[in-house]
């Protein structure tokens, strides 16, 4: 039985797998779409150099609710998730959230990609070579479809490629061809801190899946207007939160993003779950800002696994 009240990052890493995380995330989004879960939108308060942020969620079927609280100072974050039992309101545990954040973001992107994966996809492009980029590549390579991965970054992309090559010898890793990285991508993921668009959307394939996950701030973007204008489908985690934080969408020229047509991931997954169908044709853009429901879902999974 779990007796400690604080679950460390090391315990989170030992308890979670990418496949389990993805399954828990998928279930949480479907529960949300069916009224069995809800997300508490992020609130930020800043005083001087420090920012305090809070977000959370309630999962009826897991009998848990919680809040993710974190500080931001000089671009560095520190996270913790506080869990409660919804049946009696009892405090259960606090989960250190740094490792959890790596899993939750990559797992959510993987769920979105799986739901909209282009037919015969073989090429993955990743903008970024940091913690999130590494987590995303690992999560997406587990799908078993990608034979080539472009890694484009101002950081040490060759070193990351060399490391990944040792664990994935059958996959080709390319780090020095930006034009091909954009024009040949079947799935393209942006994991950067860029404040401006990273590439020309006119060069993308017509049926590419594009995931922008690098920012949750309204004044920064990784995608240009051309990419958004070409998209047949735009998917977000939570529309109300995206309308406050998704700079990629908010900074677009007026008329490019029709918010009435923007879809929530939970509804997309629930519809596919109820009536499986082939992916719709055309380009899909998935814009993530991160929602607290996912943090609570994965914290609940960790708690249950350690409790056993």
Phi and psi in degrees as a GROMACS rama.xvg file:
@    title "Ramachandran Plot"
@    xaxis  label "Phi"
@    yaxis  label "Psi"
@TYPE xy
-78.2426  120.704  UNK-2
-110.65  -22.5802  UNK-3
-77.0209  155.555  UNK-4
-98.8981  -16.8177  UNK-5
-116.169  123.691  UNK-6
-102.103  121.604  UNK-7
-82.7521  166.094  UNK-8
-57.6663  -39.3894  UNK-9
-62.8839  -40.5228  UNK-10
-67.9559  -36.4595  UNK-11
-61.5626  -46.861  UNK-12
-63.1698  -36.0922  UNK-13
-74.457  -26.2795  UNK-14
-88.4816  -32.9269  UNK-15
-95.0372  147.757  UNK-16
-122.988  159.683  UNK-17
-64.0505  -40.125  UNK-18
-68.2325  -42.0945  UNK-19
-64.3932  -41.2408  UNK-20
-61.5182  -43.4575  UNK-21
-63.4498  -40.9517  UNK-22
-64.1538  -41.0276  UNK-23
-66.9454  -40.2648  UNK-24
-64.1642  -45.6277  UNK-25
-59.4935  -44.8364  UNK-26
-63.2099  -38.5115  UNK-27
-65.035  -41.8937  UNK-28
-66.6731  -40.4993  UNK-29
-65.9848  -40.2175  UNK-30
-60.0492  -40.5883  UNK-31
-61.3665  -45.1946  UNK-32
-64.3779  -26.5273  UNK-33
-99.6304  9.95846  UNK-34
78.7666  16.6932  UNK-35
-102.756  4.44088  UNK-36
-156.079  161.206  UNK-37
-152.256  154.289  UNK-38
-114.299  136.203  UNK-39
-89.4041  120.262  UNK-40
-65.7396  152.146  UNK-41
-66.7135  136.881  UNK-42
-121.556  133.893  UNK-43
-121.364  140.755  UNK-44
-134.789  133.304  UNK-45
-120.926  139.67  UNK-46
-141.214  114.996  UNK-47
64.9649  -128.179  UNK-48
-90.7741  -9.67102  UNK-49
-100.951  138.101  UNK-50
-120.007  132.203  UNK-51
-110.005  128.827  UNK-52
-125.473  145.248  UNK-53
-136.451  136.045  UNK-54
-152.641  160.368  UNK-55
-170.029  -162.667  UNK-56
-176.252  167.931  UNK-57
-127.358  130.196  UNK-58
-119.085  100.975  UNK-59
-62.119  -44.6909  UNK-60
-69.0508  -29.1954  UNK-61
-86.8545  -7.12204  UNK-62
58.6936  37.798  UNK-63
-139.077  148.29  UNK-64
-137.559  164.319  UNK-65
-176.232  176.605  UNK-66
-138.744  139.396  UNK-67
-98.6795  124.366  UNK-68
-119.753  134.385  UNK-69
-151.856  153.87  UNK-70
-105.138  151.64  UNK-71
-130.513  125.015  UNK-72
-145.236  122.019  UNK-73
52.8582  40.7982  UNK-74
77.8674  4.27246  UNK-75
-108.14  144.55  UNK-76
-119.782  152.89  UNK-77
-142.512  126.917  UNK-78
-120.126  148.563  UNK-79
-147.167  142.308  UNK-80
-114.071  128.994  UNK-81
-104.156  124.999  UNK-82
-108.061  143.18  UNK-83
-132.691  153.294  UNK-84
-86.4126  125.809  UNK-85
-75.8878  -14.1013  UNK-86
-78.7446  -33.975  UNK-87
-132.4  3.16976  UNK-88
75.5791  7.83713  UNK-89
-72.6901  137.88  UNK-90
-66.6121  132.479  UNK-91
-104.967  -52.9428  UNK-92
-172.819  164.694  UNK-93
-112.918  134.083  UNK-94
-113.837  117.929  UNK-95
-59.2451  132.805  UNK-96
-108.566  9.87922  UNK-97
-72.2561  -49.7491  UNK-98
-65.3509  -38.9306  UNK-99
-57.941  -40.6247  UNK-100
-64.3364  -36.3403  UNK-101
-61.6853  -46.7328  UNK-102
-66.5053  -45.2905  UNK-103
-66.866  -38.358  UNK-104
-70.4653  -46.5469  UNK-105
-65.5211  -39.5516  UNK-106
-64.5738  -39.5331  UNK-107
-66.2816  -43.1407  UNK-108
-61.5642  -42.5086  UNK-109
-59.1278  -42.9003  UNK-110
-61.3344  -43.8696  UNK-111
-64.5624  -43.5093  UNK-112
-61.8156  -46.6686  UNK-113
-56.9578  -36.2434  UNK-114
-74.0552  -21.5759  UNK-115
-131.219  24.7668  UNK-116
-64.2712  125.092  UNK-117
-59.8945  146.522  UNK-118
-62.6102  136.25  UNK-119
61.9442  30.3416  UNK-120
-65.4005  133.727  UNK-121
-134.988  -14.8026  UNK-122
-119.542  125.911  UNK-123
-112.061  134.027  UNK-124
-118.151  131.934  UNK-125
-121.523  121.196  UNK-126
-93.1853  115.369  UNK-127
119.302  152.341  UNK-128
-139.044  20.2552  UNK-129
-89.9727  -160.391  UNK-130
-58.3538  -48.0655  UNK-131
-68.0262  -37.8894  UNK-132
-61.4871  -44.4111  UNK-133
-62.7469  -42.892  UNK-134
-64.6112  -39.8887  UNK-135
-67.4241  -42.8542  UNK-136
-61.3478  -44.2669  UNK-137
-60.6648  -45.2291  UNK-138
-64.6797  -40.7431  UNK-139
-79.3387  -30.5171  UNK-140
-66.5798  -26.1911  UNK-141
-63.7999  -17.9478  UNK-142
-68.2558  -22.225  UNK-143
78.5996  15.6797  UNK-144
-109.467  -20.2482  UNK-145
-89.1308  125.248  UNK-146
-102.456  -16.2405  UNK-147
-141.853  137.401  UNK-148
-130.077  121.924  UNK-149
-91.6229  133.104  UNK-150
-121.481  112.785  UNK-151
-114.802  118.954  UNK-152
-160.331  152.124  UNK-153
-78.7111  -12.9759  UNK-154
-83.5218  -156.223  UNK-155
-92.7334  72.6757  UNK-156
-62.7202  -41.7722  UNK-157
-58.765  -39.0741  UNK-158
-65.2417  -42.4491  UNK-159
-64.0692  -43.3051  UNK-160
-60.2817  -41.3783  UNK-161
-63.5417  -40.938  UNK-162
-64.5925  -44.9976  UNK-163
-67.1728  -33.668  UNK-164
-62.2058  -34.6841  UNK-165
-65.7917  -35.6277  UNK-166
-91.3371  -15.4041  UNK-167
-133.806  69.0072  UNK-168
-64.169  -22.1372  UNK-169
-83.8635  -6.9186  UNK-170
-99.4357  137.108  UNK-171
-88.2362  130.206  UNK-172
-115.154  129.377  UNK-173
-125.936  135.049  UNK-174
-127.155  1.60889  UNK-175
-128.292  23.366  UNK-176
-137.4  84.8928  UNK-177
-64.7915  -41.8079  UNK-178
-58.9626  -47.9038  UNK-179
-67.5788  -34.5383  UNK-180
-59.3498  -38.0952  UNK-181
-82.3885  -47.7808  UNK-182
-75.8911  -21.1342  UNK-183
-105.746  -1.18391  UNK-184
-69.7056  134.15  UNK-185
-91.7611  -35.0531  UNK-186
-130.804  127.882  UNK-187
-125.707  127.189  UNK-188
-122.906  133.497  UNK-189
-108.924  118.883  UNK-190
-125.858  63.7949  UNK-191
-129.188  175.528  UNK-192
-106.493  23.2041  UNK-193
-63.9845  142.7  UNK-194
-95.8753  -9.3798  UNK-195
-130.868  161.971  UNK-196
-57.4895  141.196  UNK-197
-90.4217  -21.8588  UNK-198
-157.531  167.746  UNK-199
-87.6246  114.898  UNK-200
-63.6654  -15.8619  UNK-201
-67.1596  -19.8042  UNK-202
-87.7886  -4.75037  UNK-203
-75.8453  151.264  UNK-204
-61.7931  152.485  UNK-205
-68.992  -19.9062  UNK-206
-117.785  21.5436  UNK-207
-67.8157  149.998  UNK-208
-101.11  121.936  UNK-209
-114.588  125.29  UNK-210
-117.641  120.147  UNK-211
-107.327  110.528  UNK-212
-126.374  6.23071  UNK-213
-76.4456  -21.3227  UNK-214
-139.83  147.811  UNK-215
-123.298  31.7483  UNK-216
-115.477  140.689  UNK-217
-71.8244  -12.7931  UNK-218
-104.682  10.2268  UNK-219
-128.637  152.665  UNK-220
-150.799  153.499  UNK-221
-115.106  -15.6924  UNK-222
-111.45  146.308  UNK-223
-93.7462  172.976  UNK-224
-64.0444  -32.7778  UNK-225
-62.1226  -43.1784  UNK-226
-59.7716  -46.5989  UNK-227
-66.5195  -39.3674  UNK-228
-66.8364  -31.1197  UNK-229
-81.0122  -15.0982  UNK-230
-69.6974  131.061  UNK-231
-80.41  -23.1862  UNK-232
-146.604  131.931  UNK-233
-118.993  125.239  UNK-234
-120.561  136.982  UNK-235
-129.167  166.845  UNK-236
-74.1604  -45.5507  UNK-237
-147.017  112.535  UNK-238
-62.022  -42.7803  UNK-239
-63.0695  -40.8774  UNK-240
-70.0646  -39.186  UNK-241
-61.3494  -34.4824  UNK-242
-70.031  -12.3086  UNK-243
-102.354  -28.4856  UNK-244
-122.33  -19.6579  UNK-245
-81.9772  86.4319  UNK-246
-57.6525  -33.9986  UNK-247
-55.7962  -36.8291  UNK-248
-90.5003  -38.9096  UNK-249
-70.2118  -29.7202  UNK-250
-88.1573  -1.84513  UNK-251
-67.9717  151.218  UNK-252
-58.9092  142.582  UNK-253
-53.0699  132.165  UNK-254
97.4047  -15.0619  UNK-255
-76.061  -41.6825  UNK-256
-102.733  116.533  UNK-257
-95.806  102.128  UNK-258
-63.976  -22.1407  UNK-259
-68.4079  -21.8861  UNK-260
-102.218  -8.81309  UNK-261
-66.841  133.675  UNK-262
-107.876  152.822  UNK-263
-95.153  142.021  UNK-264
-58.5505  -40.6903  UNK-265
-58.5123  -43.2898  UNK-266
-65.9752  -38.9074  UNK-267
-62.1642  -45.1356  UNK-268
-69.3978  -40.4178  UNK-269
-64.669  -39.2819  UNK-270
-65.1193  -42.3566  UNK-271
-67.3217  -34.4709  UNK-272
-68.0038  -37.0497  UNK-273
-77.4668  -35.454  UNK-274
-146.602  83.6996  UNK-275
-53.4116  133.413  UNK-276
-145.325  163.586  UNK-277
-70.2489  153.024  UNK-278
-58.8936  138.201  UNK-279
-67.5489  149.742  UNK-280
-74.9161  160.141  UNK-281
100.101  175.534  UNK-282
-78.7368  138.219  UNK-283
-114.476  132.199  UNK-284
-112.328  127.225  UNK-285
-114.34  118.862  UNK-286
-110.491  118.09  UNK-287
-106.677  138.321  UNK-288
-120.377  -8.95724  UNK-289
86.084  129.128  UNK-290
-127.043  150.6  UNK-291
-65.4669  -26.7641  UNK-292
-55.8292  -38.91  UNK-293
-67.9046  -41.4847  UNK-294
-60.4894  -41.3053  UNK-295
-68.7304  -40.6534  UNK-296
-60.5418  -44.0824  UNK-297
-74.3967  -35.3133  UNK-298
-62.5088  -40.3413  UNK-299
-62.827  -40.6009  UNK-300
-62.1731  -45.9357  UNK-301
-61.2364  -46.3427  UNK-302
-58.268  -47.8278  UNK-303
-62.7521  -41.138  UNK-304
-67.4785  -39.9712  UNK-305
-74.8355  -30.6824  UNK-306
-64.546  -31.8872  UNK-307
